[in-house]
Amino acid sequence: MIDSVRSFRNLLPVAAGLSLLLVVSPRAAEADAKVPLALSLPSKSLKGTPEDLPSGPNIDPLSDIPPKPVNVPKGVVNVALDKPVTSSVAPYLGELKIVTDGKKEPIDDDAVEFRKGTQWVQIDLGRSHAIHAIAMWHDHRYIQVMRDVIVQVSDDPEFKTGVTTLYNNDTDNSSELGVGTDREYFEQHFGRVVPANGVKARYVRGYTRGSNQSGLNVWQEIEVYALPGQ
């Protein structure tokens, strides 16, 4: 009889642990659940489609069909909104704050322009976040293909250490940041969403090297999606 009581007592912690798992598991499953990222899209540009559109094996065809949305954890928010922006050179039209002000309509007031060559803009998120997606709009005032689109993240503001490249369509390494394997695409109101898979970083840097229409570099908005507090 005594041995039976002892055996019952030994089983109590195991039973309690199983009960705890039954309680925690649904919550953990909910936290891990992914949903399509819902973006607030700007208006479509009213400018017509140019006749001399670039083409090639490294360019996604122009389409009016929205791209398949990226799946992210439920509850992510744009942690880049109104965060400070720096750049490789000072803009000659527009202000840096345009890049994170939440406005991305196809108008001149929502675009900031930089001189020719490979240039970057950088967002300081204030602290390190587990980033799940980055959405970007360069210049959808016109249907064009931006060149050498590269997106990197790091906890180092100078991007000398701990750099993770999330997107790179510079297939000939003309910007000297490594050969990219991503595809070029036409600027549209859909923007371009890059999955980040929870990589931790405080700083987000985006590069361009002009477009098929102009050597100038233009940005309208960068949105960085993470869960609040993470």
N, C-alpha and C positions, 0 to 999 in steps of 0.2 A: 504493500500500500504506500509506504513511504517513497519507494522508487517511482511509483506512478505519479505521485505529487511532484517529485523533483523533475520528472520528464515533462510534465505539464508546464511547470514554471520555466523550464528551459525553452519551451516553444513559444512562450508569451512574447519575447522580443522579436522573434521571427515573424509572428503573426502581426505584431504592431508595425514592423517594417513593411510587410506586404500591404497593410492598410494604407500606410503613408504613400506608397508607390501608386496605389489606386487613386488616391486623392491628388497627387502631384502630376501624374502622367497626363490627364486631360489638359491641364494648364500648360505643361511643357509642349504638348502637341499644338496647342493654340498659338503659343509664342513662336513655334517653328513654322507655322502655316505661311505660305506665300500667296500673294495676290498680285494681279497685274498692276503695274505702276500707272496711276491715273494722272495725266498731265493737264494743266490748264493751257490749252493751245491758243496761240494768237490767230489773228485773221490771216486768210490767205492773201498773198500779194495780188494786186490787180494788174500788175505789169504782165505783158504777154510773154509767151515762151519764145526765146530767140531761135532762129533757124539753124545756127551753127553750133549746136550742142556737142560737147566733147563726147567721145565714145571710146571703148576699149575694154579689155578683159578685167581691168582693175576698177571699173566704174559701175556702180549699181545703176540699172536702167531707171530713167525717170518714170515715176508712177504716181497716180492719184490715190492709190490704196495705202492707207496708213501702215507703217511697219508693225510687226508683231510686238506687243508690249513686253517689257522686261518684267519678270516676276521679282517681287521684293517682299520683305516682311510686312505684315499688316501694321499700319500706324506710322510709317516713315513720314518725315517732313523735310522740307527744303531748309537745311541748316546753313545754306550760303546766303539766304535772303538778307540784304543790307549789310553784309560783312565787307570789311575793307579789301580793296583791290590795289595791287601794284602791277607794274609792267616793265618790260625790257627797255622800252623807250616811252617818252611822254606822248600821249595822243595829240594829233594835230587838229582833230575835229571830235567834239564830244568830251565827256568826262568819264573817268574810270568807274565812278559809282554806277554808271549805266549797266555795267556787267552783272550786278547783283541787285538791281532795284525792282525786280519782278515784272518789268515791262519789256515786251519783245514784239511789239507790233511792227509791220513792215513800213516804218516811217523813219525819217532822218533823225528825229529826236530820240529814238530808241536804239541808236547805233553809235559806236565809238570807233574811230578810224586811226590807224597807225601807218607809219611809212613802210616802204618796201623791205624785203629781206625776211628772214625767219625771226619772228617776234613772238613774245609770250605775254599773257596776263596771268596773274596769280591771286588766289583768294586765300585769306587767312580765316579759317573757321573758328578761331579763338581757342580751341583745344582739339585734341585728337578725337576723332569720331570713327565708329565702325561704318564705313561708307558702303551702301548697297547699290547705288546707281548715280550716274552723273548725266544730266541732260544739257545739251548745248545748242545754241542758235548763233551762227556767225553773222550771216547777212541774207535773210530770205526776202529782202526787198527785191532781189533779182534772182532768177533761176541760174545758178552758177555752181561750179565745183571748186571748193576751197582746196588748196594744195597743202601737203605736209601737215595734216591735222594730227596732232599728238597730244594725248592727255596723260599726265603723270601726277602722282600723289606722293607725299613724303611728310615726315615730321621735321625735316630739316628745311628751314626757309630758303637756304641757298641751293637746295637740290643736289648736294654733293654726296650724300649718304642716304641709305634706306629708301631709294627711289623705286617706285613700282609704276611701270608703264601699263596703262589700261587700254589705250587705243593708239595705233600708229599706222597711217596709210602712206607713209613716205617710203615707197618701195625702192627708190634709188639712193636713199640716204643723203639726199641733197641738203638736209638740215643737220646732218652729222650727229644724229641722236640714235642711230641704229636703223637697220633695215626693217621696215614695217610689213606686216602681212594682212592688215585690214584693208577694206575697199574704200575708194573715194565715193562720194555721193553728191547728189544735187541738193543745194540748199532749198528747203521748203518749210512751211509753217509747222510741219511735224517735228522739226529739229532732229537731233541724233541722240539716242540714249545709249549710254555705255554701262554695262553691268560691272559692278565692283566687288561683289561677293563678300562684303564685310571687311574689306581691307581697312586697317586702321591708319589714319593720317590726319594731320592738322591743316596741311597746305595742299591746294589743288592748282596745278599749272596747265594751261592750254596753249599750244603752239599753233601757228599757221605760217604759211609763206605765200601769201597772195592767193589769187584764184585764176581760172581760165579767162576771166574778163579783165582783171586788173592785178597789178603787182602789190596793191595796197592790202593791208590786213584789217579786218573788221570783226567786231564782236557785238552781239546784242544781249545775250544772257547766258549765264551758267547757273544751273541748279544742282545742288548736291543733296542726295537723299540718305537720311540716316534716322534711326529711332531716337527720340528724345532721351537724353541722359546716357546714351551709349556712344 
